Amino acid sequence: MSSRPPSPGAPLRIGTRGSPLAMAQAREVQRRLMAAHNLPEAAFALTAIRTTGDAVQDRPLSEIGGKGLFTKELEQALFDGRIDIAVHSMKDVATVLPDGLSMIAHLPRADSRDAFISARYATFDDLPEGATVGTSSLRRRAQALARRPDLKIIEFRGNVQTRMRKLEEGVATATFLAVAGLKRLGSAVEGVPIPTDVMLPAVAQGAIGVETRADDEGAIRLVAPLDDAETTLLLTAERAFLRALDGSCRTPLAGLAELTGDKLRFRGEILRPDGAHRHATAREGAPEEAEAMGLDAAAELRAAGGPGFFDA
Ligand SMILES: NCc1[nH]cc(CCC(=O)O)c1CC(=O)O
């Protein structure tokens, strides 16, 4: 491992994807670091890194495939010593980190729900028979079809602005985006949050993680105070579920943990891509059982789906 600690007094280099959402998230991490340590803005340098997921705009993400589409290049930059910390949407992070890297902090989770966005209809259930919905997410596609097999789902990629233009041009009647992303972008488009019993969010949706080299004590000391223990707990359950199902972005699945008082609730589901089959389950337990709940839920759904459920 070629970690090159920055010289004393050099700014901490914050690596991020260059998309507007990623930059907004990196600036949030920077603001929190400044506040936590009473440091000036100049103590940090934002470094945008282009990832495969950003570079390939003309093909469905599920087709490019593989894990780490939005994270691999950031992690390589950490290994190479070009950046000191990497800021991720935890939704995009593989369940097993490369040796030598650690996820040191999760910021307090924002709204984990999906938003329904349409100029003409108030909610998903208001969509008329046969309406066209744009999404690039296998999960949202499968969930939409499971609830409304009559809908026509078309591939929709690009940033929020691009998608809104496509809606205006009538390419589709509605689309979905994460509420958290819209809020962080300060988007004029608000969308309507979809109840989680209508559309269960992606594992870790709305959560931001900060990763460092595992041996970079300086960076770890700076980043550790940013960790929100509740968010880390929720992600422990959700990411155990994802790991046990070996979920990649090719697999339509959803999982959400919630903490009420000292009671942890987990819900998970797996779907066939066409929405024709869906298996769902729920658990309640103590916070200490977070990981076991996720693993156990995954085992139940894997058995319910049977062999080949995740085959194309
Ligand atoms: N896969 C892209 C991605 N990764 C994280 C978010 C939203 C922000 C979040 O979930 O924290 C998005 C966009 C979206 O799904 O609308």
The ligand as an ORCA input file, in Angstrom:
! r2SCAN-3c Opt
* xyz 0 1
  N     -27.165      5.684     -7.907
  C     -27.027      7.102     -7.944
  C     -27.329      7.707     -6.630
  N     -26.584      7.422     -5.556
  C     -27.116      8.091     -4.477
  C     -28.217      8.813     -4.922
  C     -29.099      9.654     -4.116
  C     -28.570     10.106     -2.787
  C     -28.588      9.063     -1.716
  O     -29.218      8.008     -1.829
  O     -27.919      9.308     -0.695
  C     -28.348      8.596     -6.287
  C     -29.352      9.194     -7.186
  C     -30.748      8.652     -7.007
  O     -30.928      7.450     -6.753
  O     -31.717      9.405     -7.144
*
